[in-house]
């Protein structure tokens, strides 16, 4: 299983305020779909943080995102090991294939791969 990056998902009702604050730390906006905005480090592109008030395409808001090389394989491993799948594996209109799984601590993990 190859992990490409891990991104914390911060709940934020004011994306502009978050953009300004994290901009002071050197982050720049790398993605903005209106309901989710991601900021990244220009010198280390996999160092990212996402902000959202709520996930607009899923029933729950994930606590973190893990981008993997093969999301279908990750889904099979989680399903076959009895993990709680919170949101089914599916293609999203914004270019990712993903599912949500609950970790042993109750955190919801968005496992995704870009198409």
DOFI-413412 format. One line per 8 residues: number of its first residue (from 0); their letters; for each residue x, y, z of N, C-alpha, C. Coordinates in nm, 4 decimals. Layout:
DOFI-413412
NUM> a> X Y Z X Y Z X Y Z  ... .
end
This chain:
DOFI-413412
0> xxxxxxxx> 0.0865 -0.1177 0.0000 0.0000 0.0000 0.0000 0.0900 0.1225 0.0000  0.0807 0.2048 -0.1008 0.1621 0.3257 -0.1103 0.0779 0.4483 -0.0767  0.1221 0.5247 0.0231 0.0564 0.6486 0.0627 0.1280 0.7641 -0.0068  0.0516 0.8476 -0.0721 0.1097 0.9626 -0.1426 0.1153 1.0876 -0.0551  0.0114 1.1074 0.0280 0.0094 1.2223 0.1184 -0.1015 1.2042 0.2201  -0.0888 1.2753 0.3302 -0.1905 1.2791 0.4347 -0.2231 1.4261 0.4582  -0.3516 1.4590 0.4570 -0.3956 1.5976 0.4688 -0.4975 1.6093 0.5812  -0.4692 1.6898 0.6853 -0.5725 1.7138 0.7861 -0.6855 1.7966 0.7268 .
8> xxxxxxxx> -0.8070 1.7654 0.7653 -0.9251 1.8411 0.7234 -0.9731 1.9221 0.8430  -0.9566 2.0522 0.8353 -0.9930 2.1424 0.9444 -1.1321 2.1972 0.9173  -1.2200 2.1860 1.0152 -1.3531 2.2443 1.0002 -1.3416 2.3950 1.0148  -1.3917 2.4664 0.9145 -1.3805 2.6119 0.9121 -1.5053 2.6698 0.8476  -1.5677 2.7628 0.9159 -1.6843 2.8297 0.8578 -1.6436 2.9564 0.7831  -1.5142 2.9910 0.7873 -1.4662 3.1109 0.7195 -1.3360 3.0791 0.6469  -1.3478 3.0344 0.5228 -1.2308 2.9938 0.4444 -1.1346 3.1106 0.4229  -1.1864 3.2300 0.4032 -1.1009 3.3473 0.3812 -1.0120 3.3719 0.5034 .
16> xxxxxxxx> -1.0704 3.3620 0.6204 -0.9939 3.3822 0.7440 -0.8845 3.2754 0.7566  -0.9185 3.1514 0.7244 -0.8193 3.0431 0.7284 -0.7103 3.0666 0.6240  -0.7490 3.1089 0.5044 -0.6524 3.1380 0.3973 -0.5521 3.2432 0.4444  -0.6029 3.3497 0.5049 -0.5150 3.4570 0.5515 -0.4214 3.4082 0.6613  -0.4736 3.3354 0.7581 -0.3920 3.2877 0.8695 -0.2821 3.1941 0.8210  -0.3187 3.0911 0.7445 -0.2200 2.9933 0.6987 -0.1275 3.0524 0.5925  -0.1727 3.1566 0.5246 -0.0858 3.2290 0.4328 0.0310 3.2930 0.5067  0.0065 3.3372 0.6289 0.1138 3.3937 0.7111 0.2227 3.2909 0.7409 .
24> xxxxxxxx> 0.1867 3.1634 0.7380 0.2827 3.0557 0.7623 0.3500 3.0071 0.6336  0.3132 3.0689 0.5218 0.3756 3.0333 0.3948 0.2954 2.9416 0.3057  0.1736 2.9048 0.3474 0.0882 2.8205 0.2636 0.0241 2.9037 0.1533  -0.0015 2.8402 0.0395 -0.0716 2.9028 -0.0718 -0.1893 2.8158 -0.1129  -0.2966 2.8776 -0.1592 -0.4137 2.8026 -0.2044 -0.3774 2.7185 -0.3269  -0.4072 2.5885 -0.3187 -0.3799 2.4989 -0.4319 -0.5073 2.4391 -0.4898  -0.6189 2.4492 -0.4173 -0.7472 2.3975 -0.4653 -0.8582 2.4705 -0.3917  -0.9660 2.5025 -0.4650 -1.0815 2.5631 -0.4010 -1.2062 2.5263 -0.4814 .
32> xxxxxxxx> -1.2924 2.4449 -0.4197 -1.4186 2.4053 -0.4829 -1.5374 2.4771 -0.4178  -1.5082 2.5806 -0.3412 -1.6157 2.6524 -0.2734 -1.6452 2.5924 -0.1374  -1.6702 2.4632 -0.1320 -1.7013 2.3976 -0.0044 -1.5774 2.3357 0.0598  -1.4700 2.3182 -0.0170 -1.3425 2.2714 0.0356 -1.2310 2.3519 -0.0300  -1.1373 2.3963 0.0543 -1.0210 2.4697 0.0062 -0.8978 2.4016 0.0639  -0.7966 2.3828 -0.0198 -0.6722 2.3230 0.0259 -0.5587 2.4214 0.0039  -0.4747 2.4314 0.1052 -0.3558 2.5152 0.0970 -0.2345 2.4252 0.1089  -0.1294 2.4587 0.0350 -0.0090 2.3771 0.0353 0.1159 2.4610 0.0456 .
40> xxxxxxxx> 0.2235 2.3941 0.0810 0.3538 2.4589 0.0880 0.4163 2.4623 -0.0506  0.4593 2.5796 -0.0983 0.5232 2.5864 -0.2294 0.6537 2.5064 -0.2359  0.7237 2.4940 -0.1235 0.8521 2.4241 -0.1230 0.8378 2.2743 -0.0986  0.7235 2.2315 -0.0477 0.6979 2.0898 -0.0212 0.5520 2.0608 -0.0558  0.5203 2.0352 -0.1830 0.3817 2.0285 -0.2306 0.2913 1.9276 -0.1589  0.3460 1.8257 -0.0954 0.2594 1.7309 -0.0250 0.2267 1.7762 0.1170  0.2857 1.8861 0.1624 0.2509 1.9439 0.2925 0.1290 2.0324 0.2707  0.0124 1.9809 0.3071 -0.1125 2.0496 0.2787 -0.2070 2.0433 0.3983 .
48> xxxxxxxx> -0.3034 2.1334 0.3980 -0.4126 2.1329 0.4948 -0.5381 2.1778 0.4198  -0.6501 2.1103 0.4465 -0.7775 2.1449 0.3818 -0.8734 2.2033 0.4846  -0.9617 2.2900 0.4362 -1.0606 2.3567 0.5206 -1.1981 2.3379 0.4594  -1.2950 2.3017 0.5431 -1.4335 2.2888 0.4972 -1.5274 2.3021 0.6153  -1.6438 2.3577 0.5883 -1.7473 2.3631 0.6911 -1.8167 2.2278 0.6984  -1.8378 2.1664 0.5818 -1.9003 2.0347 0.5718 -1.8673 1.9768 0.4356  -1.8609 1.8446 0.4280 -1.8357 1.7784 0.3001 -1.9652 1.7819 0.2207  -1.9636 1.8434 0.1049 -2.0848 1.8611 0.0243 -2.1248 1.7383 -0.0555 .
56> xxxxxxxx> -2.0379 1.6366 -0.0647 -2.0714 1.5194 -0.1450 -2.0751 1.3907 -0.0634  -2.0742 1.4037 0.0692 -2.0787 1.2850 0.1552 -2.1606 1.3164 0.2802  -2.2086 1.2131 0.3485 -2.2964 1.2350 0.4632 -2.2257 1.2835 0.5894  -2.0932 1.2704 0.5973 -2.0165 1.3155 0.7134 -1.8937 1.3927 0.6647  -1.8359 1.4704 0.7538 -1.7143 1.5444 0.7223 -1.5955 1.4657 0.7766  -1.5004 1.4294 0.6903 -1.3866 1.3500 0.7365 -1.2890 1.4324 0.8196  -1.2173 1.3627 0.9070 -1.1184 1.4281 0.9921 -0.9838 1.4439 0.9222  -0.9525 1.3524 0.8324 -0.8307 1.3638 0.7547 -0.8472 1.2881 0.6252 .
64> xxxxxxxx> -0.7597 1.3214 0.5303 -0.7608 1.2552 0.4002 -0.6271 1.1852 0.3801  -0.6339 1.0653 0.3253 -0.5139 0.9895 0.2918 -0.5228 0.9554 0.1441  -0.4310 1.0118 0.0660 -0.4259 0.9796 -0.0761 -0.3362 0.8583 -0.0940  -0.3917 0.7563 -0.1579 -0.3174 0.6320 -0.1802 -0.2990 0.6094 -0.3298  -0.2043 0.5227 -0.3604 -0.1766 0.4921 -0.5010 -0.2908 0.4131 -0.5657  -0.3512 0.3218 -0.4882 -0.4572 0.2356 -0.5423 -0.5752 0.2343 -0.4462  -0.6720 0.3227 -0.4679 -0.7856 0.3359 -0.3766 -0.8737 0.2113 -0.3770  -0.8836 0.1423 -0.4892 -0.9636 0.0199 -0.4934 -0.9022 -0.0887 -0.4053 .
72> xxxxxxxx> -0.7701 -0.1003 -0.4074 -0.7015 -0.1982 -0.3227 -0.7172 -0.1613 -0.1756  -0.7070 -0.0316 -0.1440 -0.7245 0.0132 -0.0061 -0.8657 -0.0183 0.0428  -0.9640 0.0034 -0.0427 -1.1028 -0.0270 -0.0070 -1.1196 -0.1760 0.0216  -1.0637 -0.2594 -0.0643 -1.0748 -0.4046 -0.0453 -1.0108 -0.4477 0.0857  -0.8954 -0.3918 0.1184 -0.8274 -0.4265 0.2439 -0.9132 -0.3867 0.3633  -0.9667 -0.2663 0.3621 -1.0484 -0.2190 0.4741 -1.1760 -0.3024 0.4873  -1.2432 -0.3250 0.3767 -1.3673 -0.4034 0.3773 -1.3409 -0.5459 0.4256  -1.2367 -0.6094 0.3704 -1.2065 -0.7485 0.4045 -1.1619 -0.7662 0.5491 .
80> xxxxxxxx> -1.1142 -0.6573 0.6114 -1.0719 -0.6643 0.7511 -1.1779 -0.6135 0.8472  -1.2984 -0.5917 0.7963 -1.4114 -0.5572 0.8818 -1.4169 -0.4128 0.9279  -1.3416 -0.3239 0.8663 -1.3476 -0.1832 0.9046 -1.4848 -0.1257 0.8688  -1.5271 -0.0272 0.9461 -1.6563 0.0374 0.9211 -1.6439 0.1349 0.8038  -1.7062 0.1023 0.6936 -1.7091 0.1913 0.5780 -1.8224 0.2912 0.6018  -1.7879 0.4182 0.6125 -1.8836 0.5234 0.6450 -1.9460 0.5824 0.5183  -1.8706 0.5823 0.4093 -1.9159 0.6368 0.2802 -1.8605 0.5433 0.1738  -1.9445 0.4913 0.0851 -1.8998 0.3886 -0.0095 -1.7984 0.4391 -0.1127 .
88> xxxxxxxx> -1.7249 0.3471 -0.1685 -1.6297 0.3778 -0.2745 -1.7057 0.4304 -0.3952  -1.6652 0.5475 -0.4429 -1.7317 0.6056 -0.5594 -1.6450 0.7127 -0.6230  -1.6745 0.7403 -0.7493 -1.6089 0.8480 -0.8230 -1.6829 0.9776 -0.7940  -1.6067 1.0822 -0.7661 -1.6650 1.2140 -0.7411 -1.6476 1.2996 -0.8665  -1.7409 1.3898 -0.8888 -1.7372 1.4750 -1.0075 -1.6148 1.5656 -1.0109  -1.5502 1.5871 -0.8974 -1.4349 1.6771 -0.8913 -1.3010 1.6040 -0.9058  -1.3043 1.4816 -0.9619 -1.1811 1.4175 -1.0062 -1.1141 1.3194 -0.9120  -1.1839 1.2760 -0.8084 -1.1253 1.1763 -0.7191 -1.2167 1.0542 -0.7098 .
96> xxxxxxxx> -1.1572 0.9433 -0.6729 -1.2301 0.8213 -0.6373 -1.2010 0.8034 -0.4901  -1.3053 0.7857 -0.4078 -1.2819 0.7832 -0.2636 -1.3865 0.7043 -0.1877  -1.3504 0.6764 -0.0628 -1.4426 0.6190 0.0348 -1.4010 0.6708 0.1716  -1.4916 0.6611 0.2681 -1.4614 0.6999 0.4061 -1.4643 0.5743 0.4914  -1.3710 0.5666 0.5849 -1.3634 0.4552 0.6783 -1.3381 0.5126 0.8178  -1.3953 0.4479 0.9196 -1.3753 0.4939 1.0577 -1.2562 0.4209 1.1174  -1.1646 0.4971 1.1777 -1.0484 0.4352 1.2415 -1.0845 0.3870 1.3821  -0.9970 0.3133 1.4503 -1.0296 0.2593 1.5825 -1.0588 0.3656 1.6881 .
104> xxxxxxxx> -1.0178 0.4913 1.6642 -1.0412 0.6002 1.7586 -1.1673 0.6788 1.7280  -1.2403 0.6360 1.6242 -1.3644 0.7029 1.5872 -1.3477 0.8114 1.4830  -1.2244 0.8366 1.4380 -1.2004 0.9388 1.3363 -1.2434 0.8878 1.1993  -1.2986 0.9766 1.1182 -1.3392 0.9399 0.9820 -1.2265 0.9782 0.8866  -1.1797 0.8774 0.8115 -1.0689 0.8951 0.7188 -1.1217 0.8887 0.5765  -1.0938 0.9928 0.5002 -1.1262 1.0003 0.3583 -1.0088 0.9382 0.2830  -1.0286 0.8199 0.2255 -0.9235 0.7525 0.1503 -0.9519 0.7769 0.0036  -0.8541 0.8338 -0.0677 -0.8810 0.8769 -0.2038 -0.7646 0.8533 -0.2981 .
112> xxx> -0.7992 0.8560 -0.4246 -0.7013 0.8554 -0.5317 -0.7524 0.9481 -0.6397  -0.6615 1.0177 -0.7058 -0.7016 1.1053 -0.8159 -0.7164 1.0248 -0.9439  -0.8207 1.0589 -1.0223 -0.8453 0.9895 -1.1491 -0.7746 1.0602 -1.2612 .
end
